Amino acid sequence: MLTISKDKDVQTVVTTFEVTPGTCQDLLDELKTACDTFVSKQPGFVGAAMHVNDARTRIANYVQWQTRDDFQAMLRSDEMRGFHDKFNALCKTFEPVMYDVVVSVG
């Protein structure tokens, strides 16, 4: 389960996708398929959430992993490379970035 907390020892990855309103839902469907069928079954997976802006031009995918190595192993897999090809076809750009939670309130 996702928990956003400075005290939780996890690797957080936020990926932002630049899309058009016409491809937003298609990419969300592909992201959900990737998560349901592959990503969530990988060692170290903790949880994921997908967010869309009001204009449907940006998607933010928030994923937590037990370790950085768990995330990188998943990312290097042939299965994930196949999903990345699909993501590239549906968006202008996407960029996964690893973060550490340094402040959480509430």
Phi, psi and omega per residue, in radians:
M1 nan 2.421 3.112
L2 -1.189 2.326 3.011
T3 -2.432 2.097 3.114
I4 -1.645 1.827 -3.079
S5 -2.663 2.416 3.067
K6 -1.084 -0.512 -3.060
D7 -1.464 -0.200 -3.125
K8 -1.507 2.248 -3.090
D9 -1.585 1.470 3.119
V10 -2.392 2.843 3.006
Q11 -1.695 2.138 3.131
T12 -1.776 2.328 3.097
V13 -2.183 2.158 3.065
V14 -1.981 2.117 3.104
T15 -1.965 2.216 3.089
T16 -1.877 2.406 -3.132
F17 -2.088 2.310 3.026
E18 -1.715 2.089 -3.055
V19 -2.269 3.106 2.970
T20 -1.868 2.787 3.077
P21 -0.978 -0.513 -3.130
G22 -1.311 -0.405 -3.136
T23 -1.879 -0.102 -3.074
C24 -0.974 -0.919 -3.090
Q25 -1.164 -0.647 3.106
D26 -1.067 -0.761 3.119
L27 -1.184 -0.717 3.073
L28 -1.002 -0.723 3.110
D29 -1.080 -0.757 3.124
E30 -1.155 -0.712 3.110
L31 -1.093 -0.752 3.124
K32 -1.129 -0.726 3.091
T33 -1.072 -0.802 3.124
A34 -1.040 -0.753 -3.126
C35 -1.176 -0.827 -3.087
D36 -1.167 -0.707 -3.001
T37 -1.652 -0.373 -3.048
F38 -2.340 -1.073 -2.992
V39 -1.000 -0.830 -3.077
S40 -1.172 -0.232 -3.130
K41 -1.686 -0.001 -3.089
Q42 -1.476 2.599 3.115
P43 -0.986 2.336 3.082
G44 1.574 -0.110 3.126
F45 -1.146 2.309 3.119
V46 -1.866 -0.892 -3.108
G47 3.132 2.908 -3.113
A48 -2.572 2.684 3.047
A49 -2.534 2.544 3.114
M50 -2.078 2.413 -3.089
H51 -2.243 2.501 3.127
V52 -2.240 2.409 3.079
N53 -1.350 2.893 -3.074
D54 -1.051 -0.602 -3.099
A55 -1.398 -0.137 -3.121
R56 1.066 0.654 3.112
T57 -2.006 -0.064 3.122
R58 -2.470 2.412 3.011
I59 -2.151 2.350 3.017
A60 -2.029 2.201 3.131
N61 -1.922 2.084 -3.086
Y62 -1.903 2.089 -3.105
V63 -2.310 2.446 3.054
Q64 -2.006 2.471 3.129
W65 -2.228 2.670 3.097
Q66 -1.114 -0.696 3.122
T67 -2.470 2.828 3.050
R68 -1.056 -0.706 3.136
D69 -1.086 -0.647 3.090
D70 -1.055 -0.806 3.131
F71 -1.089 -0.816 -3.080
Q72 -1.152 -0.630 3.091
A73 -1.107 -0.759 3.102
M74 -1.087 -0.771 -3.086
L75 -1.085 -0.582 -3.090
R76 -1.467 -0.081 -3.073
S77 -1.258 2.663 3.082
D78 -1.069 -0.645 3.141
E79 -1.075 -0.776 -3.111
M80 -1.228 -0.597 3.077
R81 -1.066 -0.653 3.073
G82 -1.114 -0.741 3.083
F83 -1.128 -0.677 3.134
H84 -1.067 -0.642 3.077
D85 -1.052 -0.732 3.111
K86 -1.149 -0.738 3.132
F87 -1.072 -0.779 -3.138
N88 -1.029 -0.607 -3.128
A89 -1.247 -0.367 -3.046
L90 -1.866 -0.044 -3.127
C91 -2.414 2.857 3.103
K92 -1.333 -0.790 3.123
T93 -2.637 2.743 2.909
F94 -2.626 2.599 -3.061
E95 -2.546 1.987 3.029
P96 -1.481 2.346 3.131
V97 -2.311 2.315 3.103
M98 -1.496 2.375 -3.122
Y99 -2.276 2.716 2.925
D100 -1.937 2.380 3.058
V101 -1.314 2.129 -3.133
V102 -1.933 -0.355 3.089
V103 -2.552 2.359 2.948
S104 -2.447 2.430 -3.103
V105 -2.191 2.314 3.074
G106 1.778 nan nan
